[in-house]
Amino acid sequence: AALQIFATATAALGNRTHNAAVYVEAIRAHGALGRPARALDTFQTLQASSLPPSLIGYTAAIRACATATHWPVALSLLQDARDE
């Protein structure tokens, strides 16, 4: 349900309707559903927006990758978070 609302709002109004918390919840939902690629796409959209990708956003993306055993990507995100 949360991802459907996210998709509908994005389609109707673009990314300008979202705040960082909305992106993080979408990243978490994709991770929980075993869709790390979609979680990363959402995280990259967050990074490309004018919103700062908080530690919580990095954690959600790292967890989505780690859960799906995408360790190289998870470690890369961890390094990026440390560099922020």
GUKOLKE-818777 format. One record per atom (N, C-alpha, C): residue number from 1; atom name; x, z, y negated. Coordinates in pm, whole numbers, padded with zeros to 5 digits. Example, Ala and Ser with C-alpha at 12.3 -4.5 7.8 and 13.67 -1.06 7.14 Angstrom:
# residues 2
<r num="1" atomo="N" xx="01319" zz="00780" yy="00569"/>
<r num="1" atomo="CA" xx="01230" zz="00780" yy="00450"/>
<r num="1" atomo="C" xx="01320" zz="00780" yy="00330"/>
<r num="2" atomo="N" xx="01285" zz="00708" yy="00225"/>
<r num="2" atomo="CA" xx="01367" zz="00714" yy="00106"/>
<r num="2" atomo="C" xx="01290" zz="00787" yy="-00003"/>
This chain:
# residues 84
<r num="1" atomo="N" xx="00083" zz="00000" yy="00119"/>
<r num="1" atomo="CA" xx="00000" zz="00000" yy="00000"/>
<r num="1" atomo="C" xx="00087" zz="00000" yy="-00126"/>
<r num="2" atomo="N" xx="00192" zz="00083" yy="-00127"/>
<r num="2" atomo="CA" xx="00279" zz="00091" yy="-00246"/>
<r num="2" atomo="C" xx="00348" zz="-00041" yy="-00273"/>
<r num="3" atomo="N" xx="00391" zz="-00109" yy="-00167"/>
<r num="3" atomo="CA" xx="00459" zz="-00237" yy="-00185"/>
<r num="3" atomo="C" xx="00363" zz="-00345" yy="-00232"/>
<r num="4" atomo="N" xx="00237" zz="-00338" yy="-00190"/>
<r num="4" atomo="CA" xx="00137" zz="-00434" yy="-00236"/>
<r num="4" atomo="C" xx="00112" zz="-00416" yy="-00385"/>
<r num="5" atomo="N" xx="00101" zz="-00293" yy="-00429"/>
<r num="5" atomo="CA" xx="00082" zz="-00266" yy="-00572"/>
<r num="5" atomo="C" xx="00202" zz="-00316" yy="-00652"/>
<r num="6" atomo="N" xx="00322" zz="-00291" yy="-00601"/>
<r num="6" atomo="CA" xx="00445" zz="-00336" yy="-00667"/>
<r num="6" atomo="C" xx="00445" zz="-00489" yy="-00678"/>
<r num="7" atomo="N" xx="00412" zz="-00557" yy="-00569"/>
<r num="7" atomo="CA" xx="00411" zz="-00703" yy="-00569"/>
<r num="7" atomo="C" xx="00305" zz="-00759" yy="-00662"/>
<r num="8" atomo="N" xx="00189" zz="-00698" yy="-00663"/>
<r num="8" atomo="CA" xx="00081" zz="-00746" yy="-00751"/>
<r num="8" atomo="C" xx="00118" zz="-00728" yy="-00898"/>
<r num="9" atomo="N" xx="00172" zz="-00614" yy="-00932"/>
<r num="9" atomo="CA" xx="00211" zz="-00589" yy="-01071"/>
<r num="9" atomo="C" xx="00324" zz="-00683" yy="-01113"/>
<r num="10" atomo="N" xx="00418" zz="-00706" yy="-01026"/>
<r num="10" atomo="CA" xx="00530" zz="-00795" yy="-01058"/>
<r num="10" atomo="C" xx="00480" zz="-00938" yy="-01078"/>
<r num="11" atomo="N" xx="00391" zz="-00982" yy="-00991"/>
<r num="11" atomo="CA" xx="00339" zz="-01119" yy="-01002"/>
<r num="11" atomo="C" xx="00258" zz="-01136" yy="-01130"/>
<r num="12" atomo="N" xx="00182" zz="-01035" yy="-01166"/>
<r num="12" atomo="CA" xx="00094" zz="-01046" yy="-01282"/>
<r num="12" atomo="C" xx="00167" zz="-01028" yy="-01414"/>
<r num="13" atomo="N" xx="00258" zz="-00935" yy="-01418"/>
<r num="13" atomo="CA" xx="00318" zz="-00897" yy="-01546"/>
<r num="13" atomo="C" xx="00469" zz="-00909" yy="-01552"/>
<r num="14" atomo="N" xx="00532" zz="-00942" yy="-01442"/>
<r num="14" atomo="CA" xx="00678" zz="-00949" yy="-01440"/>
<r num="14" atomo="C" xx="00738" zz="-00811" yy="-01431"/>
<r num="15" atomo="N" xx="00869" zz="-00804" yy="-01439"/>
<r num="15" atomo="CA" xx="00941" zz="-00677" yy="-01422"/>
<r num="15" atomo="C" xx="00924" zz="-00581" yy="-01538"/>
<r num="16" atomo="N" xx="00873" zz="-00628" yy="-01649"/>
<r num="16" atomo="CA" xx="00862" zz="-00541" yy="-01766"/>
<r num="16" atomo="C" xx="00767" zz="-00424" yy="-01747"/>
<r num="17" atomo="N" xx="00684" zz="-00428" yy="-01642"/>
<r num="17" atomo="CA" xx="00588" zz="-00321" yy="-01618"/>
<r num="17" atomo="C" xx="00647" zz="-00204" yy="-01542"/>
<r num="18" atomo="N" xx="00764" zz="-00220" yy="-01489"/>
<r num="18" atomo="CA" xx="00819" zz="-00118" yy="-01401"/>
<r num="18" atomo="C" xx="00919" zz="-00027" yy="-01473"/>
<r num="19" atomo="N" xx="00923" zz="00097" yy="-01427"/>
<r num="19" atomo="CA" xx="01031" zz="00184" yy="-01468"/>
<r num="19" atomo="C" xx="01118" zz="00209" yy="-01345"/>
<r num="20" atomo="N" xx="01227" zz="00278" yy="-01363"/>
<r num="20" atomo="CA" xx="01322" zz="00297" yy="-01253"/>
<r num="20" atomo="C" xx="01257" zz="00365" yy="-01133"/>
<r num="21" atomo="N" xx="01168" zz="00460" yy="-01156"/>
<r num="21" atomo="CA" xx="01104" zz="00532" yy="-01046"/>
<r num="21" atomo="C" xx="01021" zz="00438" yy="-00958"/>
<r num="22" atomo="N" xx="00958" zz="00339" yy="-01019"/>
<r num="22" atomo="CA" xx="00878" zz="00242" yy="-00942"/>
<r num="22" atomo="C" xx="00969" zz="00160" yy="-00852"/>
<r num="23" atomo="N" xx="01082" zz="00116" yy="-00907"/>
<r num="23" atomo="CA" xx="01178" zz="00040" yy="-00825"/>
<r num="23" atomo="C" xx="01229" zz="00126" yy="-00710"/>
<r num="24" atomo="N" xx="01263" zz="00250" yy="-00738"/>
<r num="24" atomo="CA" xx="01317" zz="00338" yy="-00634"/>
<r num="24" atomo="C" xx="01215" zz="00357" yy="-00521"/>
<r num="25" atomo="N" xx="01089" zz="00375" yy="-00556"/>
<r num="25" atomo="CA" xx="00987" zz="00392" yy="-00452"/>
<r num="25" atomo="C" xx="00972" zz="00265" yy="-00369"/>
<r num="26" atomo="N" xx="00983" zz="00149" yy="-00433"/>
<r num="26" atomo="CA" xx="00976" zz="00023" yy="-00357"/>
<r num="26" atomo="C" xx="01097" zz="00010" yy="-00265"/>
<r num="27" atomo="N" xx="01215" zz="00048" yy="-00314"/>
<r num="27" atomo="CA" xx="01336" zz="00044" yy="-00230"/>
<r num="27" atomo="C" xx="01319" zz="00137" yy="-00110"/>
<r num="28" atomo="N" xx="01269" zz="00256" yy="-00135"/>
<r num="28" atomo="CA" xx="01246" zz="00352" yy="-00026"/>
<r num="28" atomo="C" xx="01146" zz="00299" yy="00075"/>
<r num="29" atomo="N" xx="01039" zz="00239" yy="00026"/>
<r num="29" atomo="CA" xx="00937" zz="00186" yy="00117"/>
<r num="29" atomo="C" xx="00993" zz="00075" yy="00204"/>
<r num="30" atomo="N" xx="01069" zz="-00017" yy="00144"/>
<r num="30" atomo="CA" xx="01131" zz="-00123" yy="00223"/>
<r num="30" atomo="C" xx="01225" zz="-00064" yy="00328"/>
<r num="31" atomo="N" xx="01302" zz="00037" yy="00288"/>
<r num="31" atomo="CA" xx="01393" zz="00101" yy="00383"/>
<r num="31" atomo="C" xx="01318" zz="00168" yy="00497"/>
<r num="32" atomo="N" xx="01210" zz="00236" yy="00466"/>
<r num="32" atomo="CA" xx="01131" zz="00304" yy="00568"/>
<r num="32" atomo="C" xx="01066" zz="00206" yy="00665"/>
<r num="33" atomo="N" xx="01040" zz="00085" yy="00615"/>
<r num="33" atomo="CA" xx="00980" zz="-00017" yy="00701"/>
<r num="33" atomo="C" xx="01084" zz="-00101" yy="00774"/>
<r num="34" atomo="N" xx="01212" zz="-00063" yy="00759"/>
<r num="34" atomo="CA" xx="01318" zz="-00134" yy="00828"/>
<r num="34" atomo="C" xx="01350" zz="-00269" yy="00769"/>
<r num="35" atomo="N" xx="01333" zz="-00282" yy="00638"/>
<r num="35" atomo="CA" xx="01360" zz="-00409" yy="00570"/>
<r num="35" atomo="C" xx="01472" zz="-00391" yy="00468"/>
<r num="36" atomo="N" xx="01596" zz="-00375" yy="00516"/>
<r num="36" atomo="CA" xx="01707" zz="-00351" yy="00424"/>
<r num="36" atomo="C" xx="01732" zz="-00466" yy="00327"/>
<r num="37" atomo="N" xx="01710" zz="-00589" yy="00371"/>
<r num="37" atomo="CA" xx="01733" zz="-00702" yy="00280"/>
<r num="37" atomo="C" xx="01636" zz="-00697" yy="00163"/>
<r num="38" atomo="N" xx="01511" zz="-00663" yy="00189"/>
<r num="38" atomo="CA" xx="01413" zz="-00651" yy="00080"/>
<r num="38" atomo="C" xx="01447" zz="-00532" yy="-00009"/>
<r num="39" atomo="N" xx="01495" zz="-00424" yy="00051"/>
<r num="39" atomo="CA" xx="01537" zz="-00307" yy="-00028"/>
<r num="39" atomo="C" xx="01650" zz="-00346" yy="-00122"/>
<r num="40" atomo="N" xx="01747" zz="-00423" yy="-00070"/>
<r num="40" atomo="CA" xx="01860" zz="-00467" yy="-00154"/>
<r num="40" atomo="C" xx="01815" zz="-00564" yy="-00262"/>
<r num="41" atomo="N" xx="01723" zz="-00652" yy="-00230"/>
<r num="41" atomo="CA" xx="01670" zz="-00744" yy="-00332"/>
<r num="41" atomo="C" xx="01605" zz="-00666" yy="-00446"/>
<r num="42" atomo="N" xx="01529" zz="-00565" yy="-00410"/>
<r num="42" atomo="CA" xx="01463" zz="-00482" yy="-00511"/>
<r num="42" atomo="C" xx="01566" zz="-00405" yy="-00592"/>
<r num="43" atomo="N" xx="01668" zz="-00354" yy="-00526"/>
<r num="43" atomo="CA" xx="01774" zz="-00282" yy="-00598"/>
<r num="43" atomo="C" xx="01847" zz="-00375" yy="-00693"/>
<r num="44" atomo="N" xx="01874" zz="-00497" yy="-00649"/>
<r num="44" atomo="CA" xx="01942" zz="-00593" yy="-00737"/>
<r num="44" atomo="C" xx="01854" zz="-00632" yy="-00855"/>
<r num="45" atomo="N" xx="01725" zz="-00638" yy="-00835"/>
<r num="45" atomo="CA" xx="01634" zz="-00663" yy="-00946"/>
<r num="45" atomo="C" xx="01640" zz="-00547" yy="-01045"/>
<r num="46" atomo="N" xx="01646" zz="-00425" yy="-00994"/>
<r num="46" atomo="CA" xx="01662" zz="-00307" yy="-01080"/>
<r num="46" atomo="C" xx="01791" zz="-00317" yy="-01159"/>
<r num="47" atomo="N" xx="01900" zz="-00354" yy="-01093"/>
<r num="47" atomo="CA" xx="02029" zz="-00366" yy="-01162"/>
<r num="47" atomo="C" xx="02024" zz="-00472" yy="-01271"/>
<r num="48" atomo="N" xx="01953" zz="-00581" yy="-01247"/>
<r num="48" atomo="CA" xx="01945" zz="-00691" yy="-01342"/>
<r num="48" atomo="C" xx="01852" zz="-00660" yy="-01460"/>
<r num="49" atomo="N" xx="01768" zz="-00561" yy="-01445"/>
<r num="49" atomo="CA" xx="01676" zz="-00524" yy="-01552"/>
<r num="49" atomo="C" xx="01751" zz="-00442" yy="-01657"/>
<r num="50" atomo="N" xx="01682" zz="-00407" yy="-01760"/>
<r num="50" atomo="CA" xx="01744" zz="-00324" yy="-01864"/>
<r num="50" atomo="C" xx="01745" zz="-00176" yy="-01825"/>
<r num="51" atomo="N" xx="01692" zz="-00146" yy="-01708"/>
<r num="51" atomo="CA" xx="01689" zz="-00006" yy="-01662"/>
<r num="51" atomo="C" xx="01819" zz="00029" yy="-01591"/>
<r num="52" atomo="N" xx="01868" zz="00149" yy="-01611"/>
<r num="52" atomo="CA" xx="01991" zz="00189" yy="-01540"/>
<r num="52" atomo="C" xx="01961" zz="00224" yy="-01394"/>
<r num="53" atomo="N" xx="02042" zz="00174" yy="-01300"/>
<r num="53" atomo="CA" xx="02022" zz="00210" yy="-01159"/>
<r num="53" atomo="C" xx="02077" zz="00350" yy="-01132"/>
<r num="54" atomo="N" xx="01993" zz="00448" yy="-01137"/>
<r num="54" atomo="CA" xx="02034" zz="00587" yy="-01125"/>
<r num="54" atomo="C" xx="02094" zz="00616" yy="-00988"/>
<r num="55" atomo="N" xx="02149" zz="00733" yy="-00977"/>
<r num="55" atomo="CA" xx="02202" zz="00779" yy="-00849"/>
<r num="55" atomo="C" xx="02093" zz="00778" yy="-00742"/>
<r num="56" atomo="N" xx="01972" zz="00808" yy="-00783"/>
<r num="56" atomo="CA" xx="01859" zz="00809" yy="-00689"/>
<r num="56" atomo="C" xx="01835" zz="00666" yy="-00637"/>
<r num="57" atomo="N" xx="01848" zz="00567" yy="-00725"/>
<r num="57" atomo="CA" xx="01832" zz="00428" yy="-00683"/>
<r num="57" atomo="C" xx="01941" zz="00386" yy="-00587"/>
<r num="58" atomo="N" xx="02064" zz="00424" yy="-00618"/>
<r num="58" atomo="CA" xx="02175" zz="00393" yy="-00526"/>
<r num="58" atomo="C" xx="02152" zz="00461" yy="-00391"/>
<r num="59" atomo="N" xx="02109" zz="00586" yy="-00394"/>
<r num="59" atomo="CA" xx="02087" zz="00660" yy="-00270"/>
<r num="59" atomo="C" xx="01980" zz="00593" yy="-00184"/>
<r num="60" atomo="N" xx="01873" zz="00549" yy="-00246"/>
<r num="60" atomo="CA" xx="01766" zz="00482" yy="-00172"/>
<r num="60" atomo="C" xx="01817" zz="00353" yy="-00108"/>
<r num="61" atomo="N" xx="01895" zz="00275" yy="-00182"/>
<r num="61" atomo="CA" xx="01948" zz="00150" yy="-00129"/>
<r num="61" atomo="C" xx="02050" zz="00176" yy="-00018"/>
<r num="62" atomo="N" xx="02136" zz="00275" yy="-00038"/>
<r num="62" atomo="CA" xx="02235" zz="00311" yy="00065"/>
<r num="62" atomo="C" xx="02164" zz="00357" yy="00192"/>
<r num="63" atomo="N" xx="02064" zz="00439" yy="00177"/>
<r num="63" atomo="CA" xx="01990" zz="00490" yy="00293"/>
<r num="63" atomo="C" xx="01921" zz="00375" yy="00368"/>
<r num="64" atomo="N" xx="01863" zz="00280" yy="00294"/>
<r num="64" atomo="CA" xx="01798" zz="00165" yy="00359"/>
<r num="64" atomo="C" xx="01899" zz="00086" yy="00441"/>
<r num="65" atomo="N" xx="02018" zz="00068" yy="00388"/>
<r num="65" atomo="CA" xx="02122" zz="-00007" yy="00460"/>
<r num="65" atomo="C" xx="02176" zz="00073" yy="00578"/>
<r num="66" atomo="N" xx="02200" zz="00200" yy="00557"/>
<r num="66" atomo="CA" xx="02256" zz="00283" yy="00663"/>
<r num="66" atomo="C" xx="02159" zz="00297" yy="00779"/>
<r num="67" atomo="N" xx="02032" zz="00310" yy="00750"/>
<r num="67" atomo="CA" xx="01931" zz="00322" yy="00854"/>
<r num="67" atomo="C" xx="01927" zz="00197" yy="00941"/>
<r num="68" atomo="N" xx="01951" zz="00083" yy="00879"/>
<r num="68" atomo="CA" xx="01951" zz="-00044" yy="00953"/>
<r num="68" atomo="C" xx="02090" zz="-00080" yy="01003"/>
<r num="69" atomo="N" xx="02182" zz="00012" yy="00996"/>
<r num="69" atomo="CA" xx="02323" zz="-00003" yy="01039"/>
<r num="69" atomo="C" xx="02394" zz="-00119" yy="00969"/>
<r num="70" atomo="N" xx="02364" zz="-00138" yy="00843"/>
<r num="70" atomo="CA" xx="02438" zz="-00233" yy="00760"/>
<r num="70" atomo="C" xx="02546" zz="-00155" yy="00684"/>
<r num="71" atomo="N" xx="02641" zz="-00101" yy="00761"/>
<r num="71" atomo="CA" xx="02741" zz="-00011" yy="00704"/>
<r num="71" atomo="C" xx="02828" zz="-00074" yy="00597"/>
<r num="72" atomo="N" xx="02875" zz="-00196" yy="00610"/>
<r num="72" atomo="CA" xx="02959" zz="-00252" yy="00503"/>
<r num="72" atomo="C" xx="02887" zz="-00257" yy="00369"/>
<r num="73" atomo="N" xx="02760" zz="-00294" yy="00371"/>
<r num="73" atomo="CA" xx="02684" zz="-00299" yy="00246"/>
<r num="73" atomo="C" xx="02662" zz="-00158" yy="00193"/>
<r num="74" atomo="N" xx="02629" zz="-00065" yy="00281"/>
<r num="74" atomo="CA" xx="02609" zz="00074" yy="00239"/>
<r num="74" atomo="C" xx="02735" zz="00131" yy="00175"/>
<r num="75" atomo="N" xx="02851" zz="00103" yy="00235"/>
<r num="75" atomo="CA" xx="02977" zz="00154" yy="00179"/>
<r num="75" atomo="C" xx="03010" zz="00087" yy="00046"/>
<r num="76" atomo="N" xx="02977" zz="-00041" yy="00033"/>
<r num="76" atomo="CA" xx="02998" zz="-00110" yy="-00093"/>
<r num="76" atomo="C" xx="02911" zz="-00050" yy="-00204"/>
<r num="77" atomo="N" xx="02787" zz="-00020" yy="-00171"/>
<r num="77" atomo="CA" xx="02698" zz="00044" yy="-00270"/>
<r num="77" atomo="C" xx="02748" zz="00182" yy="-00308"/>
<r num="78" atomo="N" xx="02801" zz="00254" yy="-00211"/>
<r num="78" atomo="CA" xx="02857" zz="00386" yy="-00239"/>
<r num="78" atomo="C" xx="02973" zz="00375" yy="-00337"/>
<r num="79" atomo="N" xx="03059" zz="00278" yy="-00316"/>
<r num="79" atomo="CA" xx="03171" zz="00256" yy="-00409"/>
<r num="79" atomo="C" xx="03119" zz="00218" yy="-00548"/>
<r num="80" atomo="N" xx="03020" zz="00132" yy="-00552"/>
<r num="80" atomo="CA" xx="02960" zz="00094" yy="-00682"/>
<r num="80" atomo="C" xx="02903" zz="00215" yy="-00754"/>
<r num="81" atomo="N" xx="02836" zz="00302" yy="-00680"/>
<r num="81" atomo="CA" xx="02778" zz="00422" yy="-00740"/>
<r num="81" atomo="C" xx="02888" zz="00512" yy="-00795"/>
<r num="82" atomo="N" xx="02998" zz="00523" yy="-00724"/>
<r num="82" atomo="CA" xx="03110" zz="00605" yy="-00772"/>
<r num="82" atomo="C" xx="03171" zz="00546" yy="-00898"/>
<r num="83" atomo="N" xx="03172" zz="00413" yy="-00908"/>
<r num="83" atomo="CA" xx="03230" zz="00347" yy="-01024"/>
<r num="83" atomo="C" xx="03142" zz="00354" yy="-01149"/>
<r num="84" atomo="N" xx="03014" zz="00382" yy="-01130"/>
<r num="84" atomo="CA" xx="02920" zz="00387" yy="-01243"/>
<r num="84" atomo="C" xx="02950" zz="00503" yy="-01335"/>
